Amino acid sequence: MVITGPSGVGKGTIRQEVIRRTGASYSVSATTRLPRAGEVDGRDYYFVDRQTFQRMIDDDELLEWADVFGRLYGTPEKPVKQAIEQGRTVILEIDVQGGLQVRRKMPEATFILVLPPSDEELARRLRGRGSEGEAEADRRLAAARKEIEAAERSGAYKHKVVNDDLEQAVRQVVDIVNEERSGP
């Protein structure tokens, strides 16, 4: 299961609750960015330096990876494939660019696009994080608009969830996970 969408749409919050309710496994991504307050290495991300990340790219150890505003993010492939082989449902929480890479490598995956209720609400959420300045928030908003457009053009996303009511969005994703687990 690939939960994707631009920064600020609530992917992480939805993912956490969906995992709690379904027992699915979370695919921990690697990143070169510094941890935010409360984030734990190995739980939230694998925090690595640029050299280590580059080695992972060179050794083809990543299911997908992206350079996002000068920071590298990627999904280690081996733990995902091992969990799937063990019959577990694995949830990847990644950006649109990464989702499209996963689609090329694993077209059988289920792709869920999380969308903001409006452009204005997305701008408010990005600015409300307080983790960056106004210019950075504006840059993220412009990138989010492009990501949404690319995702919609791609045709990769069988499921779209608008996160205007968190509980409703979580229930929608839980239903998608349960439907996909039970098969056609």
N, C-alpha and C positions, 0 to 999 in steps of 0.2 A: 504494500500500500504506500503510495507516494502522496503525501500531503504537501502541497506547494502553493505558493502565492508570494506576493511581494512583501517586503519588510513592513511590519505594522498592522497586518490583517488579523493577527491572533493565532497563527499556526501553532506556536509553542503551547499556548494555553489549551487550545483544542486538542492537540496531540496528547498532552499530559492526561487530560480527562478521558479521552478515548482509550488510552492504554489502561487507565485505572478501571474503566468499566468493562473492557473486553479481554484483558489479560494479554494483549498483543505485546510483542517485544519492540523496543525502541532501538533504532540504528543510530549509534553515537557517531557524529561527524567529527572530522579533524579540522582544525583551523589554525591559522597563524595569528589571529587576533588575540589580544589580551583578554583574560576573563573579566566579566562584569561582576559586580558585587553579588555574592552568593553562589556564583557558578563554581562547580567542582570538576576538576580534571577527571576524565573517564566516565563521568555521569552526564554532564551537559555537553561537553566536547572533549576531544583529545586536543589539548593545547600544545602545539608543536612549533618549532622554529621553521623558518623558510627553507633552510637546507634539508631538514627532515622531510618536509612536505614535498620538496622537489624530488627527493629520492623516491617517495611513494609514487609520484607521477611517472618517473623514469622506469620504475619497476612494475608499472601497470597494476598497482595495488588498489586503485580507486575505481569505484563504479561510476562516479562522476566527480567533477571538480570544477571550481570556478574562481575567478579573481573578482571579488566584489569590493569595489572602492579601495583597491590596493591590498586587501587581505584575502588570503586563500582559504577556501572551504572545500571539503570533499568527503565522500562516503567510502570508508574502507570496504572493499568488496567481500573479502573472506568471511567476516562475521555474518554478513547478510545471507550469503549462500549457505553457510553452515546452519543458520537458524531455519531457513526454508527447508533444507534437507531433513531437519528434525521435525518438520511439520508445523512449525510455528508461523504465526502471522507476524510480519515485520513491518513496522511503520518507519518510513523515512520522512523527515521534515526538512525540506530543502527548498531552494528558490526555483523559479521557473526555468532558468538556464540549466540547472542541474536536473530538473525533472525531465527535460527534453533529452538530455544525455542518457538518463536511465531508460527512457523509452526506446532509444536506439539499441541499448544492450539487453534490455529485459522488456520487450513489448507486451508480454503477458501480465505485467504488473497492472494494478489498478491505480489510476491517476485521479486525484481529487484536487480541484483548484479552489482555494479559499479566496473570496473576494471581499473587499470592503463594501459597506452599504452605499457609500458615496465618496467622491474625491475629497470633499470637504472633511468628512469623518476620518479618512486616511491621513490627511494633513494634520488634523488635530491629534491623532494617535502618535504620529511620528514626532511631532513637536513635544508632546506630553511625556515622552520617554526621558527627556532630560539628559540623555547620554551623549548628545552632540549639540553643536550650535545651530543657529538658524540656517546658515548656508548649507551645512551638512543635511539638515532636514529637508531643505528645498531640493538638494541633489537626490536624496533618497525618494522624494515624491516624484520627481521627473523620471527616475529609473523605474519606480513602481508602475507608473502609467505605461511605460514601454514594455515592461514585463507582462502586464495584463493583456496588452494588445498582442504580443508575441504568443502568449499561451492560447488566446482565443483563436488566433490564425492557425495555430499548429494542428488543431483537431485532436490533440492527444488526450484532452481531459473529458472523459465520459461523464464525470460528476463535477458539478459546480455548487459550492455552498457559500451563500452570502452571510457573512458574520455581522449581522445587525443585532442579533439577540444571541448571546453566548450559549445559553442552554439549548436553544433550538438548533444552533449550528453543531454543537456537540452531538445532540441526538441524531441529526442527519448523518454525521460521519460514522457514528456507532452503527446506525442502520446499514450504511454502505459496507462497513467491515463485516457485519453479520451476514448480509446478503452475499457478498463475495466469498465468504468462507463456506457457505452452504452450496454454492455453485448454481448453475442455471437450472 
